Amino acid sequence: MRKPVVLITGAAGEIGHALVDHLVADGSEATITVDLRPLEPDLDAKVTRAFTGSILDQALLDAIQAEYAVDRIFHLAALLSTRCEYTPVAAHEVNVRGTLNLLEFAAGQARSHGSTVAFFYPSSIAAYGIPADIEAPDSGWREAQHTLPTTMYGCNKLYCEHLGRYYAHHYKQLDAEPQAGRVDFRSLRFPGLISAHTLPSGGTSDYAPEMIHAAAQGQPYECFVRPDTRIPFMAMPDAVDAILAFCAAPRQQLTQTVYNLTAFAPTADAIRSLVLQEFPKAQIGYTVDDRRQRIVDSWPQRVDDSAARSDWGLAPRFDLDAAFGEYLIPTIAARYAAAKP
């Protein structure tokens, strides 16, 4: 008899860490992971089995299919935004074909054990493409408005949202038993995520954490977007809480498969001011990178997350001041203070 498990792809990232910790604490199901690199020892010790490999490896997925009965999937593995612009074919392979592989895997699991498989997919505000001459409504953009992405990453995310909707509502629609292989696909369209524990990796929204990390180390920093640049953000703990609350919501409460999230939407200069309050001697200037500025300008300044708040109770704990004053700045400052001899 196959063992019932939860599957997390891309488990080595911070969201993966947090989900593993939650599932271990909950104790209701065993957890297996797939990641390109081996898990850190402390994380590896918490999971039932850690597979090192690619979501493009069909033989690996077949081996998991044969051994385990997967009833929940958190599909976090992806190539991120900046790299996608330099390697669009590789981005399509990993972000689209990899997701399609996992959706087929989920449908096969549902058929084999006769019950729905829950599938969580993290999308992004990169799925939008806002024309420069259009002003955002006061409430922000809704999920279905101006989804004309200008980046490969955004195209990947939007297409995978549609793939998930298809597998959730239309897969096998010509078959005699259309319910067979049912996948409960759910997706959150994340804003810029800011973490106190993960080093910035050159992402398009990383100017916010990069300011803090540079200031905490006493290093000068040149912000790559204009001072007036504004996009929505969320602190990482709120992002993880949102995933857990969303995935726990009864299906009948949900009115859509994809939901916007947001917590605060400061300008780059407002972020700079908060950092300077804590690090008055920090040297933070502006050297605009036109390519990345064009990408950020195509993203919404504000999004409407009212559906998430009304359908399943989205309620971020961290507003702008709390995110920086209580979570980001103290944690990052302590990190570098501890590293000093």
C-alpha positions as CSV (number, residue, x, y, z in Angstrom):
1,M,0.0,0.0,0.0
2,R,1.4,3.4,-1.0
3,K,2.2,5.9,1.8
4,P,0.1,9.0,2.0
5,V,2.2,12.2,1.9
6,V,2.4,15.9,1.1
7,L,4.8,16.9,-1.7
8,I,6.7,20.2,-1.7
9,T,8.8,21.1,-4.8
10,G,11.4,23.8,-4.4
11,A,11.5,23.0,-0.7
12,A,15.0,24.5,-0.1
13,G,13.6,28.1,-0.2
14,E,12.2,30.0,2.7
15,I,8.6,29.3,2.0
16,G,9.5,25.6,1.7
17,H,11.2,25.7,5.0
18,A,8.2,27.3,6.7
19,L,5.8,24.9,5.1
20,V,7.9,21.9,6.3
21,D,8.0,23.3,9.8
22,H,4.2,23.7,9.8
23,L,3.5,20.3,8.5
24,V,5.9,18.7,10.9
25,A,4.3,20.6,13.8
26,D,0.9,19.6,12.6
27,G,1.9,16.0,12.5
28,S,-1.0,14.9,10.3
29,E,0.9,13.8,7.3
30,A,4.4,12.8,6.2
31,T,6.2,15.2,3.8
32,I,8.4,14.5,0.8
33,T,10.3,17.1,-1.1
34,V,11.9,17.6,-4.5
35,D,14.7,20.2,-5.0
36,L,17.6,20.6,-7.4
37,R,20.0,20.6,-4.5
38,P,20.2,18.6,-1.3
39,L,18.3,20.0,1.6
40,E,20.2,21.5,4.5
41,P,20.7,18.9,7.3
42,D,18.2,20.5,9.7
43,L,15.5,20.5,7.1
44,D,16.3,17.1,5.7
45,A,15.9,15.6,9.2
46,K,12.3,16.8,9.3
47,V,11.0,15.3,6.1
48,T,10.1,11.7,5.3
49,R,12.2,11.7,2.2
50,A,14.1,14.4,0.2
51,F,14.5,13.7,-3.5
52,T,17.3,15.6,-5.2
53,G,16.4,16.2,-8.8
54,S,14.4,18.2,-11.4
55,I,10.6,18.5,-11.9
56,L,11.5,18.0,-15.6
57,D,12.6,14.4,-14.8
58,Q,9.7,12.3,-15.7
59,A,11.4,9.2,-14.3
60,L,11.7,10.9,-10.9
61,L,8.0,11.8,-10.9
62,D,7.1,8.2,-12.0
63,A,9.1,6.8,-9.1
64,I,7.3,9.1,-6.6
65,Q,3.9,8.2,-8.2
66,A,4.6,4.5,-7.7
67,E,5.7,4.7,-4.1
68,Y,3.5,7.4,-2.6
69,A,-0.1,8.5,-2.5
70,V,0.2,12.3,-2.7
71,D,-2.9,14.2,-1.6
72,R,-1.4,17.7,-1.4
73,I,1.2,19.5,-3.5
74,F,2.9,22.8,-2.9
75,H,4.6,23.6,-6.2
76,L,7.3,26.2,-5.3
77,A,10.0,25.3,-7.8
78,A,10.7,27.9,-10.4
79,L,13.2,30.1,-12.2
80,L,12.9,33.6,-10.9
81,S,12.2,36.9,-12.7
82,T,15.6,38.3,-13.6
83,R,17.0,35.0,-14.8
84,C,14.0,34.4,-17.0
85,E,14.7,37.5,-19.1
86,Y,18.1,36.1,-19.9
87,T,17.1,32.5,-20.5
88,P,13.5,32.6,-21.8
89,V,13.6,29.0,-23.2
90,A,14.9,27.6,-20.0
91,A,12.3,29.6,-18.1
92,H,9.5,28.1,-20.2
93,E,10.9,24.6,-19.6
94,V,11.1,24.9,-15.9
95,N,8.2,27.3,-15.1
96,V,5.7,26.0,-17.7
97,R,6.6,22.5,-18.6
98,G,7.6,21.7,-15.0
99,T,4.2,23.0,-13.8
100,L,2.4,21.0,-16.4
101,N,4.3,17.9,-15.4
102,L,3.2,18.4,-11.8
103,L,-0.4,19.0,-12.8
104,E,-0.4,15.8,-14.8
105,F,1.2,14.1,-11.8
106,A,-1.5,15.4,-9.5
107,A,-4.2,14.2,-11.9
108,G,-2.7,10.8,-12.0
109,Q,-2.5,10.7,-8.3
110,A,-6.2,11.7,-8.0
111,R,-7.2,8.9,-10.4
112,S,-5.1,6.3,-8.6
113,H,-6.3,6.9,-5.1
114,G,-9.8,8.1,-6.0
115,S,-9.8,11.5,-4.3
116,T,-9.1,15.1,-5.1
117,V,-5.5,16.3,-4.9
118,A,-4.9,19.8,-3.6
119,F,-2.4,21.8,-5.6
120,F,-1.0,25.2,-4.5
121,Y,0.8,27.4,-7.0
122,P,2.5,30.7,-6.2
123,S,1.9,33.3,-8.9
124,S,3.0,36.9,-9.1
125,I,2.1,40.5,-9.8
126,A,4.4,40.0,-12.8
127,A,1.3,38.4,-14.4
128,Y,0.0,42.0,-14.9
129,G,1.1,44.4,-17.7
130,I,-0.2,47.9,-16.9
131,P,0.0,50.5,-19.7
132,A,2.1,53.6,-18.7
133,D,-0.8,56.0,-19.5
134,I,-3.4,54.3,-17.3
135,E,-3.9,55.3,-13.7
136,A,-4.7,52.6,-11.1
137,P,-8.2,52.7,-9.6
138,D,-8.2,53.7,-5.9
139,S,-8.9,50.2,-4.8
140,G,-6.2,48.8,-7.1
141,W,-6.3,46.4,-10.0
142,R,-8.5,43.3,-9.8
143,E,-7.3,39.8,-10.8
144,A,-8.6,39.8,-14.3
145,Q,-7.6,43.3,-15.3
146,H,-4.6,44.2,-17.6
147,T,-3.1,40.7,-17.5
148,L,-0.8,41.4,-20.4
149,P,2.7,40.7,-18.9
150,T,5.8,42.2,-20.5
151,T,8.3,39.6,-19.0
152,M,8.9,36.0,-19.7
153,Y,8.4,35.3,-16.0
154,G,5.0,37.0,-16.0
155,C,4.0,35.1,-19.1
156,N,4.9,31.9,-17.4
157,K,3.0,32.7,-14.3
158,L,-0.2,33.8,-16.2
159,Y,-0.1,30.7,-18.4
160,C,0.3,28.4,-15.4
161,E,-2.7,30.1,-13.7
162,H,-4.7,29.2,-16.7
163,L,-3.3,25.7,-16.8
164,G,-4.3,25.2,-13.2
165,R,-7.8,26.5,-13.9
166,Y,-8.1,24.1,-16.7
167,Y,-7.1,21.1,-14.6
168,A,-9.4,22.2,-11.8
169,H,-12.5,22.8,-13.9
170,H,-12.2,21.4,-17.4
171,Y,-9.7,18.5,-17.4
172,K,-11.1,15.3,-19.0
173,Q,-14.3,17.2,-19.9
174,L,-14.9,14.9,-22.9
175,D,-14.6,11.7,-20.8
176,A,-17.5,9.7,-19.5
177,E,-16.3,10.4,-15.9
178,P,-15.1,14.0,-15.9
179,Q,-14.6,14.0,-12.1
180,A,-11.7,11.5,-12.5
181,G,-8.4,13.0,-11.9
182,R,-9.8,16.1,-10.1
183,V,-7.2,18.7,-9.1
184,D,-8.1,21.4,-6.5
185,F,-5.8,24.1,-8.0
186,R,-5.4,27.2,-5.9
187,S,-3.0,30.1,-6.6
188,L,-2.0,33.3,-4.9
189,R,-0.7,36.2,-6.9
190,F,2.1,37.5,-4.6
191,P,3.4,41.0,-4.4
192,G,7.1,41.7,-3.8
193,L,8.0,39.5,-0.8
194,I,10.5,40.8,1.8
195,S,12.3,38.3,4.0
196,A,14.5,39.0,7.0
197,H,16.2,35.6,6.7
198,T,16.9,35.2,2.9
199,L,19.6,37.2,1.2
200,P,18.4,39.2,-1.8
201,S,19.2,37.4,-5.1
202,G,18.9,40.2,-7.6
203,G,15.2,40.0,-8.1
204,T,13.3,42.8,-9.6
205,S,11.6,43.8,-6.3
206,D,14.8,43.2,-4.2
207,Y,15.7,46.9,-3.9
208,A,13.7,47.0,-0.7
209,P,15.7,44.3,1.2
210,E,18.9,45.3,-0.5
211,M,18.7,48.7,1.1
212,I,18.5,47.2,4.6
213,H,21.2,44.6,4.1
214,A,23.6,47.3,2.7
215,A,22.8,49.7,5.6
216,A,23.2,47.1,8.2
217,Q,26.7,46.2,6.9
218,G,27.7,49.9,6.6
219,Q,27.9,49.6,2.8
220,P,26.7,52.2,0.3
221,Y,23.8,51.3,-1.9
222,E,22.5,52.5,-5.2
223,C,18.8,51.8,-5.7
224,F,18.1,50.6,-9.2
225,V,14.6,52.1,-9.5
226,R,13.4,55.8,-9.3
227,P,12.5,57.2,-5.9
228,D,8.8,57.5,-6.8
229,T,8.5,53.8,-7.9
230,R,5.7,52.1,-6.0
231,I,4.6,48.4,-6.0
232,P,2.8,46.3,-3.4
233,F,4.8,44.3,-0.9
234,M,4.3,41.7,1.8
235,A,6.4,40.4,4.7
236,M,7.4,36.8,4.3
237,P,5.6,35.6,7.5
238,D,2.4,37.0,6.2
239,A,2.9,35.3,2.9
240,V,3.3,31.9,4.6
241,D,0.3,32.5,6.8
242,A,-1.7,33.4,3.7
243,I,-0.8,30.1,2.0
244,L,-1.8,28.1,5.0
245,A,-5.1,30.0,5.5
246,F,-6.0,29.8,1.8
247,C,-5.2,26.1,1.4
248,A,-7.3,25.4,4.5
249,A,-10.4,27.2,3.3
250,P,-13.3,25.0,2.2
251,R,-13.6,24.8,-1.6
252,Q,-17.2,26.1,-1.5
253,Q,-16.0,29.4,0.1
254,L,-13.8,30.2,-2.9
255,T,-15.2,32.3,-5.8
256,Q,-12.0,32.1,-7.9
257,T,-8.9,30.0,-8.4
258,V,-6.4,32.9,-8.3
259,Y,-6.3,35.7,-5.7
260,N,-4.4,38.9,-5.3
261,L,-2.4,39.6,-2.1
262,T,-1.0,42.8,-0.7
263,A,-0.1,44.3,2.6
264,F,1.5,47.7,1.9
265,A,2.7,49.7,-1.2
266,P,5.4,52.2,-0.3
267,T,7.5,54.2,-2.8
268,A,11.2,53.4,-3.0
269,D,11.9,56.7,-1.3
270,A,9.6,55.8,1.6
271,I,11.5,52.6,2.1
272,R,14.8,54.6,2.0
273,S,13.4,56.9,4.7
274,L,12.5,54.0,7.0
275,V,16.0,52.5,6.6
276,L,17.7,55.9,7.3
277,Q,15.6,56.2,10.5
278,E,17.4,53.2,11.9
279,F,20.7,53.7,10.1
280,P,21.2,57.5,9.9
281,K,24.7,57.2,8.4
282,A,23.6,54.9,5.6
283,Q,24.5,56.0,2.1
284,I,21.6,55.2,-0.1
285,G,21.4,56.8,-3.6
286,Y,19.7,56.1,-6.9
287,T,21.2,54.8,-10.1
288,V,18.3,53.7,-12.2
289,D,18.6,50.5,-14.3
290,D,16.3,51.3,-17.2
291,R,15.6,47.7,-18.0
292,R,14.5,46.8,-14.5
293,Q,12.7,50.1,-14.2
294,R,10.6,49.2,-17.3
295,I,9.7,45.9,-15.8
296,V,8.6,47.4,-12.5
297,D,6.7,50.1,-14.3
298,S,4.6,47.4,-16.0
299,W,3.5,46.1,-12.6
300,P,0.6,47.5,-10.6
301,Q,1.2,50.1,-8.0
302,R,-1.8,48.7,-6.1
303,V,-3.8,45.6,-6.3
304,D,-7.3,44.8,-5.1
305,D,-7.2,41.9,-2.6
306,S,-10.8,42.3,-1.4
307,A,-11.8,38.8,-2.8
308,A,-9.1,37.2,-0.6
309,R,-10.2,39.1,2.4
310,S,-13.9,38.3,2.0
311,D,-13.6,34.7,0.7
312,W,-11.0,33.2,3.1
313,G,-10.0,35.9,5.6
314,L,-6.7,37.3,4.4
315,A,-5.5,39.5,7.2
316,P,-1.8,40.5,7.1
317,R,-0.2,41.1,10.5
318,F,2.5,43.5,9.2
319,D,1.8,46.9,7.7
320,L,4.7,49.0,6.4
321,D,5.9,50.3,9.8
322,A,5.6,47.0,11.6
323,A,7.2,45.1,8.7
324,F,10.3,47.3,8.9
325,G,10.4,48.3,12.5
326,E,9.4,45.0,14.1
327,Y,10.6,42.3,11.7
328,L,13.0,43.3,8.9
329,I,15.3,45.9,10.3
330,P,15.8,44.3,13.8
331,T,16.3,40.8,12.4
332,I,18.7,41.8,9.6
333,A,20.7,44.2,11.9
334,A,21.1,41.4,14.5
335,R,22.3,39.1,11.7
336,Y,25.3,41.3,10.9
337,A,25.9,42.3,14.5
338,A,26.3,38.7,15.4
339,A,28.8,38.2,12.5
340,K,31.1,40.9,13.7
341,P,34.3,39.7,15.6
